[in-house]
Amino acid sequence: MSAVAAWLAANQRYLMAEVARVRHALDRTSGLAPDHQPPAEPSLVDFADGAPPALVSLSAAFGLSPFERDILLLCAAAELDGGVAVLCAGAAGDPARPYPTFGLALAVLGAPHWSALAPVAPLRRWRLVELVNAGAEPLVTARLRIDERVLHHLAGLNYLDERLAALIKPVTFAGEPEPRHAAIAEEIAARLQVTRGPIAIQLCGDDQASKRLIAAAACSAISGALYELGANDIPASAFDRETLSRLWEREAALSAAVLLLETSGGEDARRAAAFAEELGSPLIVLSREPLALPDRKSIRFDVSRPRWQNPQAARGSSLRSGTGGRMDELAQHIQPLATWDNLVLPGPQLDTLHEIAAHIRQMHVVYGDWGFAGQSTRGLGISALFSGASGTGKTMAAEVLANELALDLYRIDLSAVVSKYIGETEKNLRRVFDTAEETGAILLFDEADALFGKRTEVKDSHDRYANIEVSYLLQRMEAYAGLAILTTNFRSAMDPAFLRRIRFIVNFPFPDTAQRAEIWRRVFPAQTPVDGIDLGRLTQLSVAGGNIRNIAMNAAFLAADAGESVGMAHLLRAARGEYAKLEKPMSDAEFRNW
């Protein structure tokens, strides 16, 4: 026989022995069985090495007196033993009352006390028993009935009360928290073991998955069940909210369960705070910002997102799910099409870009499996600065990394992010990072020196808040669970303190003659018709790769419109247009022999 089956059998024997003891008291009073011998005293021998019988643990959990425990048993006996109804009627001296009442309990049970009838006493406060047709007849003669959930608990059957099941769901969460989060779970478990009263444990921050995993691990450590209630499911009326609170408090005591309350802020947070203040059992709150709970003992833990989470492993093979309209106002989604073959850069720069890709791929190994994240929570974000003149390949390199890693790429619109209003820029940055962290997207802050330049000497409040914005960005980049790329045309304009906290710095040089020749070789797709292309003359044009692509594409449009293959005449005309756009004079050396 399994341990569970053995306990159930022993619990059933103990319960029926206690029921027999209460029935004997009825026998004596009713006079229907005057010669009935007293039953043997219930024994706890079978429970010496395990959990006590349900009646004992329930009585302890709700602080029942011996008289209150026997009232509960009297009501249970009426449900479990068909002969008890006749005995109740006989003891009451009224055939019309074949059921337990407070008056009957006061007459037949030992150590009676009137306070057991009070609404605030355990039997009625926790709804262990209920008065049938209360108010229709005197309190002492109203029918008493044991609550069905309580009866089944005494018999060893545990389930969530059906009145709670519509709102409260069991939490099942597989996996183990990372080491620093496991330490939080251990501390929570320790507190739950010594505090069964009204304590609120608040897990704050934007990493919902880790917070739920911490809560599940803490409850598992104390062999407690974890159930979840959504803040928007909390009743609005005080009466319904009080009913929900009492039923849950009873459930928490019966099954050593803990309630998980998740809120998204706003009205949800206010409703959650009101409920948390009233609840008399342990509560774990998941929220971005802590709830204000002045009348309740509360402990806060800040939970940051695991930096080493492997985006590919966590999100499956197809990761470009995007973040929808939440980013559209502040960022442009770029469809990454460029590959390594499209990049023409010196060897050291290419090596660094491959190293960045390796860091993203192996975050979960180095930070998680190899324990580096356990040493410190600082500096785990992966950030890169791409510096160089316009058109040297900075944005293309970001595309290549996004394509290689199968991640979304968002170019941040600094004109939309930076605000003249104090605190707005920080709010916008928070929104960008919070939204991007859901998918591990690559963030590209183009022309970042506009926002992240040298911090100014503080002369007024605007200078002070501008510096706060830079400091806030530094914090978020260090904590961001993905890759943040900054681009600048003027590295010298960047704040030195900022540069020291960037993990990778890649300088994109202006292409030399050999590199320009290679770019020209790759710029035309294989299906583009070309005729008489002279690479020697084209490489004389002193322009960057982005400009070369513009010239090639514009020449292709000119040729297509003329019904011709792309030739040097089309390229000359397109080059003149590009130079005019750049406001760059055309030198004789560049266009000699055209």
Buried (B, 14 or more C-beta within 10 A) or exposed (E): EEEEEEBBEBBBBBBBBBBBBBBBBBBBBBEBBEEEEEBEEBEEEBBEEEEBBBBBBBBEBBEBBEBBBBBBBBBBBBBBBEBBBBBBBBBBEEEEBBBBBBBBBBBBBEEBEEEBBEEEBBBBBBBBBBBEEEEEEEEBEBBBBBBEBBBBBBBBEBEBBEBBEEBBBEBEBEEEBBEBBBBBBBBBBEBBEEEBEBBBBBBBBBBBBBBBBBBBBBBBBBEBBBBBBBBEBBBEEEEEBEBBBBBBBBBBBBBBBBBBBBBBEEEBBBBBBBBBBBBBBBBBBBBBEBBEBEEBEBEBBEBBBBBBBBBBEBBEEEBBEBBEEBBBEBBBBBEBEBEBEBBBBEEEBBEBBEEBBEBBBBBBEBBBEEEBBBEEEEEBBBBBBBBBEBBBBBBBBBBBBBBBBBBBBBBBBBEBBBBEEBEBBBEBBBBBBBBBBBBBBBBBBBBBBBBBBBBBEEEEEEEEBBBBBBBBBBBBBBBBBBBBBBBBBEBEBBBEEBBEBBBBBBBBBBBEEEBBBBBBEBBBEEEBEBEEBBEEBBBBBBBBBBBBBBBBBBBBEBBBEEEEBBBBBBBBEBBEBBBEEBEEEEEEEBBEEB
